Amino acid sequence: MKSKSFNVTLVVLGLIILFFISFPIIRMFVGVGSDTLLKTIKDGEVLSSIWLTMKVSAWGMVFVLITGIPLAYIIARYEFYGKSMLEAVVDIPIMIPHTAAGIALLVSFGDDSKLGSFFKFFGIEFVGTQYGIMIAMMFLSAPFLINAAKDGFRKVDVKLEKVARTLGASPVSVFFAITLPNTRKDIINGSLMMWSRGLGEFGAVVILVYHPMTTPVLIFDRFNSYGLKYSAPVAAAIIGFSVVIFIIVRFLTSRLKE
């Protein structure tokens, strides 16, 4: 009897949080209506913003895959002085307000900063460009990928790597033939989390780049200019696109496990 009561309590509490997560999304689509949603999807400005948001977030994810996975491997495999501090630095972007992150990025990479002038010499500007959108998204979402990869590397049995080394495999071969394949699921999940987190970034992006507009900025702009009637369909559109892609990637990930 006690076990049944406990299970019922778990289910009720789970349903409560599930309601608060799912109801706003369902209500969004029901409130907007299929005709309005279809009309919004055909809107060139909306499509451009969705494509821009997804594309730039994906490029940021690729950049962190190349640079963040080695960092995650170092943290997972080696012990060194200041390791806990390094892990804290990786997690800092998750904790700070996003508008504060935007200000920090503007101060660091703005046109008047030394670093901004350095990149400008090579034709790369961050204020009002896709590069600015990418670093804003990347700054705040990179910890999701790095931490997932780090946890994945820690799950891999070190004995497998050592056996491969004793058989004559080089560190590079061991990494690509054994370590990475065994961490694939965690890296894919972390990449998906980073990409999806980048899609929703607003606070840092709007400070660095108002135009070209990402979808969150477009929603904000239309809400301020025209109200809920014109901003809700755009919000529903990006939620719909995100959910579809999320389901596809999850399906592919599950197929990889088989």
Steps between C-alpha positions, in 0.01 A plus 500: 500500500779740591681415177185576299452835674862591433466414130176700472674798661785477251257486208295797625807716558639401161172587329501844664837600358414335169189719483700820551747392230257375235189715542651833381632329185168331424308819579726692264408286200131481592478875552679590178306266275615305195407768243691776678797269561512400133485865395782584742719219369461644151614843622840565344630695800403220739656230282821701465524549876437131571759393245750753635442387859535130424798546269706721730424286805615195302825673399564588864441136592751384235760745634458366854511140375845573357635703792293384798539123468880518550441717807242253633745212446776683689268567795371141504832320463766710675557627852672836528518808720205733443277233342200588720546865409505411131175305537349800679603730214327270252179516707500877562297591185211286628480699823528862386205708370485492121485877465815522714661246266404719205662805661815296575518386137442853372779635720731218388418476128344838424637727229675720759673213680854384425383145430227634275755707308723194467225291341389795289846503343414155359157614384307352794261728688268395781261792545205470266626186323445124503837461673358696792192281513720190499727604787200608708327164447824309543606681817181408683439151362851349469501363859221257408714330235828515691350358820316223312821399322693514827252268670512269199879477507488415870271204425747342257704225664862614505607135479376485140725789407799351681457163329491670162819691586680181605405349162682783326220748427594866513320744735325653198381160377376404846312828530321470165453121496403434861438810711287706262274214382426407862414862578287550189163497674603760760658725238191484277271577794725786610513637146122487478465678833747769395335552162149520645618735778655726238169520314335667796775746585373858518662712771860482380411499130280811511780704658758399241277458194149641457520469123504252331226373729505152646157357575503590875589859409230505230242377754607775740490762225152402382370478856624851576376640170172315440416300814421137575289443189799535267773358725326178614487341150875558457564339840282203401689464170847481659369261769355279227821496295710433811278213619504331159879517470541395864286189441692412182837528673376301800374229265834484320682489833289208619570318173875544556470319834353188338 
